[in-house]
Amino acid sequence: MKRDEIHPPLPCDAVLPCYGEGGLLGLIDRFAAFLDGRPWVAPGSEVPQEDARVVVFLLIDGLGDNYLQRSGAGSALLAHRRGRLTSVFPSTTASAVTTTMTGLAPARHGLTGWHIRDRRFGGILAPLPLVRRGGDALAALRLTQRLFPYRTLYQRRARRSIFVSPRSIAWSRYSLRHARGARIRGYGGAAEGMGEAVVRAVRELGPEGGFVHAYYPLFDTLSHEFGSSSDAAHAEFRRIDRVFGELLGRLAGQGCAIVVSADHGFCDASDERTVHLDDYPELSGMLECPLFGERRAAFCAVRRAREAEFEAAAREAFAGKAVVARSPDLVAAGLFGTGPFSSRLAERTGSHVLLMEPGWTVVDRVAGETPHAMIGVHGGLSPDEMWIPLVTGYC
């Protein structure tokens, strides 16, 4: 998909998501084929790797390809880089990680940001921790079945899967629902703990082999708090790189293909480039509910018959800071992927979306919600957010 083929307006330098071979979903399709019993075919190749009995997928939350190329000099990860992929849209954990665990684009699984709108469960909620915005933990009859009504990547497959995740979230309600069909193995001890857990998982699969999906969130956490160019983020990257290099050695001769990628990259924002919607009461008064989605791609539910008024006022107020687009136009253009669409997609994308220009974010306030400062942000369409690395190794 090319930028000039999209009729809705887009921010400067926008990178559009690919849902085929050039994107994260295309990589997951290759994992699905392996899980169905076919030989492993590495991304970028059409030659089956017949002796690969185990495929290990390391998902490093927040590790953008632009970051890897800027900051990865001398690293094993950069040495094994084979190209880049696009994330999904929005370029955020809730959308992209769900894609990696289901093989579905956001248009189909319906998780269109850290916050989604679902009036069945009280309005605006965060689907990963399962809490309402400014409220309590969600509790409803058959909650996860109703909120996540789709199969996972690991169910009804010829090969076995093990899902490796930090102990703090490995058995969360979200993880239990999305890891159905896989064995769950938790780890502690940051990157080194993940490496140990991956080695144990490969051994556990035994001679028949299978698929190991390992998730690592600390690089993302540090980038949010200190910025993606911070010393803390760089130190964590070096730790991850060391563990990757050690895995190549520790798994040598065991017929393992290792693939490393991410859910999104990062850009940094400042207080000076943060738009506070509460400073624009005329605009916020046109909305049915608080913002949802992401700070870099904020969905708006505009009151009926006020759409044109909202568009005109928002374009004037946010000139140079955000592009105002109609959500149905973005859906029709394929930014969330192709159908069949989730039955909740229209509700989850609202009537309009504020697509923030590079370096800008938008926030609002909800009663009972503690403001959460972030230096590193993502969710938008900038190259730093959308491009994720494709790293492969064989041992």
C-alpha positions in Angstrom: 0.0 0.0 0.0 1.4 3.4 -1.0 0.9 6.6 0.8 -0.5 8.4 -2.3 -3.1 5.7 -2.7 -4.7 6.6 0.6 -7.5 9.2 0.3 -7.7 10.1 4.0 -5.0 12.7 5.0 -2.0 11.3 6.7 0.9 12.7 8.8 4.2 13.6 7.4 6.5 10.7 6.4 3.7 8.2 7.3 4.7 4.5 6.8 1.6 2.4 6.0 1.2 -1.1 7.4 1.7 -4.1 5.2 -0.4 -7.2 6.0 1.4 -9.4 3.6 5.0 -10.6 3.3 6.4 -7.2 4.2 4.7 -6.9 7.6 4.4 -8.5 11.0 1.3 -10.5 10.0 3.1 -12.0 7.1 5.8 -13.3 9.5 3.1 -14.8 11.7 1.6 -16.5 8.7 5.0 -18.3 8.2 4.9 -19.5 11.9 1.3 -20.7 11.3 2.5 -22.8 8.3 5.3 -24.3 10.4 2.8 -25.1 13.2 0.6 -26.8 10.6 3.4 -29.3 10.0 5.1 -27.8 7.0 8.9 -27.3 6.9 10.2 -24.0 8.1 10.7 -21.4 5.4 12.6 -18.4 6.6 11.2 -14.9 5.8 12.6 -13.6 2.5 13.2 -17.2 1.3 11.1 -19.8 -0.5 13.5 -22.7 0.3 12.3 -25.0 3.0 14.7 -25.5 6.0 14.0 -29.2 6.4 16.3 -29.6 9.4 14.7 -26.9 11.5 12.8 -28.9 14.1 12.2 -25.9 16.4 11.4 -22.3 15.6 12.0 -19.8 18.3 10.3 -16.4 18.1 11.8 -13.6 20.3 9.4 -10.6 20.4 11.3 -7.7 22.0 8.7 -5.2 22.9 9.5 -1.7 21.5 12.7 -2.6 19.5 12.3 -0.6 16.3 14.3 -1.2 13.2 15.5 2.4 13.0 16.7 2.1 16.6 18.6 -1.1 15.8 20.3 0.5 12.8 21.2 3.7 14.7 22.3 2.1 18.0 23.2 -1.5 17.3 26.7 -1.1 15.9 28.8 -4.2 16.8 25.8 -6.1 18.1 24.8 -9.7 17.2 21.3 -8.5 16.5 22.4 -6.1 13.8 24.8 -8.7 12.4 21.9 -11.1 11.9 19.5 -8.5 10.6 17.9 -9.6 7.4 15.6 -6.7 6.7 12.6 -4.9 8.2 8.9 -5.3 8.4 6.0 -3.0 9.2 4.1 -3.2 12.4 0.3 -3.2 12.3 -1.8 -0.1 12.9 -1.9 1.3 15.5 1.7 0.5 16.1 1.2 -0.6 19.7 1.5 -3.6 22.0 -2.2 -4.3 22.4 -2.8 -4.4 18.6 0.5 -6.0 17.5 1.1 -8.6 20.3 -2.5 -9.8 19.8 -1.7 -10.2 16.1 1.4 -12.3 17.0 -0.7 -14.6 19.3 -3.7 -15.0 16.9 -2.5 -14.5 13.3 -5.2 -11.9 12.9 -4.9 -8.3 11.8 -6.4 -5.6 14.1 -9.4 -5.3 11.8 -10.3 -8.9 12.7 -9.3 -9.1 16.4 -10.6 -5.7 17.2 -7.9 -4.5 19.7 -7.2 -1.1 18.2 -5.0 0.4 20.9 -4.1 0.3 24.6 -7.6 1.7 25.3 -10.6 0.4 23.4 -14.3 1.4 23.5 -16.7 -1.3 24.4 -20.0 -0.2 25.9 -20.8 -3.7 27.0 -18.2 -3.4 29.7 -18.6 0.2 30.8 -17.1 2.3 28.0 -13.3 2.8 27.7 -11.1 0.0 28.9 -7.6 -1.4 28.6 -7.8 -4.9 27.2 -4.4 -6.2 28.4 -4.7 -5.5 32.1 -8.5 -5.6 31.8 -9.3 -2.4 33.7 -11.6 0.5 32.9 -10.1 3.9 32.3 -10.1 5.6 35.6 -11.9 2.7 37.2 -11.6 -0.8 38.6 -10.7 -4.2 37.2 -13.3 -5.6 34.8 -15.6 -8.3 36.1 -18.3 -9.8 33.9 -19.8 -13.1 33.0 -17.6 -14.9 30.4 -15.6 -11.6 30.1 -12.6 -12.9 28.2 -14.6 -15.1 25.9 -16.8 -12.2 24.9 -14.0 -9.6 24.7 -11.6 -11.9 22.8 -13.9 -14.2 20.7 -11.3 -15.7 18.4 -8.9 -18.7 18.2 -5.3 -18.3 19.0 -2.2 -19.0 16.8 -1.5 -22.2 18.7 -4.8 -24.1 18.6 -5.5 -27.1 16.4 -2.0 -27.3 15.1 0.2 -30.3 14.1 3.1 -29.0 16.1 3.3 -28.1 19.8 3.9 -24.6 21.1 5.3 -23.1 24.3 4.6 -19.5 25.2 7.4 -17.9 27.4 6.5 -14.7 29.3 7.5 -12.8 32.5 5.9 -14.5 35.5 4.1 -11.2 36.4 1.9 -11.5 33.3 2.3 -15.1 32.1 -1.0 -16.2 33.7 -2.9 -13.0 33.4 -6.5 -13.2 32.1 -5.3 -11.8 28.7 -2.4 -14.3 28.5 -4.5 -17.3 29.5 -7.0 -16.5 26.8 -4.5 -15.7 24.1 -2.1 -18.6 24.8 -4.8 -21.3 24.5 -3.2 -24.3 22.8 0.3 -23.6 24.1 2.0 -24.4 27.3 2.8 -21.3 29.4 6.2 -21.0 31.0 7.0 -18.0 33.2 10.4 -16.5 33.9 12.1 -14.0 36.1 15.4 -12.3 36.0 15.0 -10.0 33.0 16.7 -10.9 29.7 18.9 -13.6 31.2 15.8 -15.2 32.7 14.1 -15.2 29.3 17.2 -16.8 27.7 17.1 -19.6 30.3 13.4 -20.1 29.8 13.9 -20.4 26.0 16.6 -23.0 26.4 14.4 -25.0 28.8 11.4 -24.7 26.4 13.5 -26.1 23.5 14.6 -29.0 25.6 11.0 -29.6 26.7 9.8 -29.9 23.1 12.1 -32.8 22.7 13.0 -34.5 19.4 9.7 -33.8 17.8 10.3 -30.0 18.1 7.8 -27.3 17.8 7.4 -23.5 18.3 8.6 -21.3 21.1 7.1 -17.8 21.4 9.0 -15.7 23.9 7.9 -12.2 24.9 10.2 -9.6 26.5 8.8 -6.3 27.7 11.5 -4.5 29.7 13.0 -2.5 26.7 9.6 -1.1 26.1 9.1 -0.2 29.8 12.4 1.7 30.0 11.9 3.5 26.7 8.5 4.8 27.9 10.0 6.0 31.2 13.4 7.4 30.1 13.1 7.7 26.4 14.1 5.5 23.5 17.5 7.2 23.2 18.3 7.1 26.9 21.2 5.4 28.6 18.8 3.0 30.3 17.3 1.9 27.0 20.8 1.5 25.4 22.0 -0.6 28.4 18.9 -2.8 28.1 19.5 -3.3 24.4 23.0 -4.5 25.1 21.7 -6.9 27.6 19.2 -8.3 25.2 21.9 -8.6 22.5 24.2 -10.5 24.8 21.4 -13.0 25.6 20.6 -13.4 21.9 24.3 -14.2 21.1 24.4 -16.6 24.0 21.3 -18.4 22.7 22.9 -18.9 19.3 25.8 -20.7 21.1 23.8 -22.6 23.7 21.4 -24.0 21.1 24.1 -24.8 18.5 23.5 -28.1 16.7 19.9 -28.5 17.9 18.2 -27.6 14.7 16.7 -24.3 15.9 15.7 -21.3 13.8 15.6 -18.1 15.8 13.6 -15.2 14.6 13.7 -11.8 16.5 11.3 -9.0 15.8 9.1 -6.5 17.7 5.6 -5.2 18.0 6.5 -1.5 17.3 9.3 1.0 17.6 9.5 4.3 19.5 9.6 8.0 19.1 10.2 10.5 21.9 7.8 13.3 22.8 8.1 16.3 25.1 5.7 18.2 27.3 6.0 21.1 24.8 4.6 18.8 22.1 1.8 17.3 24.1 -1.7 18.5 23.2 -4.1 18.5 26.2 -7.6 18.1 24.9 -9.0 19.6 28.1 -7.6 22.9 26.9 -10.1 22.7 24.0 -13.5 22.5 25.8 -15.3 23.3 22.5 -13.8 20.1 20.9 -14.1 17.9 24.0 -17.7 18.9 24.3 -18.5 17.4 20.9 -17.3 13.9 22.0 -19.6 11.2 23.4 -16.8 9.8 25.6 -13.1 10.2 26.4 -10.4 9.5 23.9 -9.4 5.9 23.2 -6.6 4.2 21.2 -3.2 5.8 21.7 -1.6 9.1 22.4 -0.2 9.0 18.9 -3.4 7.8 17.2 -6.4 8.9 19.3 -9.9 7.8 18.4 -12.8 10.2 18.9 -16.5 9.3 19.1 -18.0 12.6 17.8 -21.6 13.3 18.7 -24.0 12.7 15.8 -24.7 15.7 13.5 -21.5 17.4 14.8 -19.0 15.6 12.6 -18.4 18.5 10.1 -18.2 21.0 12.9 -15.6 18.8 14.8 -13.5 18.3 11.7 -13.3 22.0 10.9 -12.5 23.0 14.5 -10.0 20.2 15.1 -8.1 21.0 11.9 -7.8 24.6 12.9 -6.8 23.9 16.5 -4.3 21.1 15.7 -2.8 22.5 12.5 0.8 21.2 12.3 0.3 18.9 15.3 -2.3 16.4 14.1 -4.1 15.2 11.0 -7.9 14.7 11.5 -9.2 11.7 9.5 -12.5 9.9 9.4 -12.1 6.5 10.9 -14.3 4.7 8.3 -12.0 6.0 5.6 -9.0 4.5 7.3 -10.8 1.2 7.7 -11.8 1.2 4.0 -8.2 2.1 3.1 -7.0 -1.1 4.8 -4.9 0.5 7.6 -6.3 -2.0 10.1 -6.1 -4.9 7.7 -8.7 -6.7 5.6 -11.9 -8.5 6.6 -13.8 -10.2 7.8 -14.0 -7.4 10.3 -14.6 -7.7 14.0 -18.2 -6.9 14.8 -16.9 -4.3 17.3 -14.5 -2.6 14.8 -16.7 0.5 14.2 -17.1 1.0 18.0 -13.3 0.5 18.5 -12.3 3.1 15.9 -14.9 5.7 16.6 -15.9 8.3 14.0 -12.6 10.1 13.7 -9.0 9.7 14.6 -6.3 12.3 15.5 -3.1 11.0 13.7 -0.3 12.9 15.4 2.5 14.5 13.5 6.1 13.3 14.3 6.9 14.2 17.9 3.4 15.1 19.0 1.0 13.4 21.3 -2.6 14.1 22.6 -4.0 13.3 26.0 -7.1 14.0 28.0 -8.2 13.4 31.7 -10.6 11.0 33.2 -11.9 11.2 36.8 -10.0 8.8 39.0 -7.2 8.3 36.5 -3.6 9.1 37.6 -1.7 11.1 34.8 1.1 8.9 33.5 4.0 10.8 32.0 5.8 9.2 29.1 8.9 10.2 27.2 9.0 7.4 24.7 5.7 6.9 22.8 4.3 4.9 19.9 1.1 4.0 18.2 1.4 6.4 15.2 2.6 6.0 11.6 6.1 7.5 11.8 9.1 5.5 10.5 10.5 5.1 14.0 7.3 3.5 15.2 6.2 1.5 12.2 9.5 -0.2 11.1 10.4 -3.3 13.1 13.5 -5.5 12.5 13.7 -8.9 11.0 16.6 -10.8 12.6 17.2 -14.4 11.9 19.7 -17.0 13.0 20.1 -20.8 12.9 21.8 -23.0 15.4 
